[in-house]
Amino acid sequence: MSGIALPKKLLIFISCSTSDIEIARYFKSALDQLPGFRGFIARDEPRTFEYPSEKIADILENCRAFIILYTQQGIESPMVNQEFGFYYHRYRGLRGKNPPILLVKSESIIDQIDGFAYGRESIPLDIKDPKYAISRVLWDLQYAYSIRFVEIKCGSHYSRLQWPSLDLCQDCINSNKIIEFPCHICGEKIEVDPYAFIRV
């Protein structure tokens, strides 16, 4: 299966509170399957530096997308607010070459979003079942970067799954089925979740 050539391991920054780290890791596991991309969570990095650090600033300066988990804990987190403020300042300075800002907002927050995120379209997040939000993030990135396949771990190698059509994903979701395809290397049947394309 073919795909466009992308630079290796472009970072997608995931900004979250400590309380939301498990949800962020779920997003990261889906993002890591995009060829040439890798999710980055600052709170999972070794704490050999003080925050805010040059390392985090450099990643925010060069990442290809910014995902903010806008939960009640995220709103109250100084780190999340600093990260978003830094990225938004960079975003404003790019003049039309703006990497995506994906605002993933908890459904429990009913108030209007304030600050830099005011008026921005949000992706609804069900804290107990984040699959829909992850699916929206993946499709937004697929559109932004013309991604043509995902890479799924199969034994000691990675198999490339051509990006499923929206109709196929929707049909599988509606009928509570999974997506099945043969590994293009060994022929083994691979089953993936139709929301996040994570192997099941």
HELIX and SHEET records of a PDB file:
HELIX    1   1 THR A   18  ASP A   20  5                                   3    
HELIX    2   2 ILE A   21  LEU A   31  1                                  11    
HELIX    3   3 ALA A   42  ASP A   44  5                                   3    
HELIX    4   4 GLU A   54  ASN A   62  1                                   9    
HELIX    5   5 GLN A   72  GLU A   76  1                                   5    
HELIX    6   6 PRO A   78  GLY A   93  1                                  16    
HELIX    7   7 GLY A  115  ALA A  117  5                                   3    
HELIX    8   8 LYS A  131  TYR A  145  1                                  15    
HELIX    9   9 LEU A  166  ASN A  174  1                                   9    
SHEET    1   A 5 PHE A  37  PHE A  40  0                                        
SHEET    2   A 5 LEU A  10  SER A  15  1                                        
SHEET    3   A 5 ALA A  65  TYR A  70  1                                        
SHEET    4   A 5 ILE A 101  SER A 106  1                                        
SHEET    5   A 5 SER A 122  LEU A 125  1                                        
SHEET    1   B 2 PHE A 149  CYS A 154  0                                        
SHEET    2   B 2 HIS A 157  GLN A 162 -1                                        
SHEET    1   C 2 ILE A 179  PRO A 182  0                                        
SHEET    2   C 2 LYS A 189  VAL A 192 -1                                        
END                                                                             
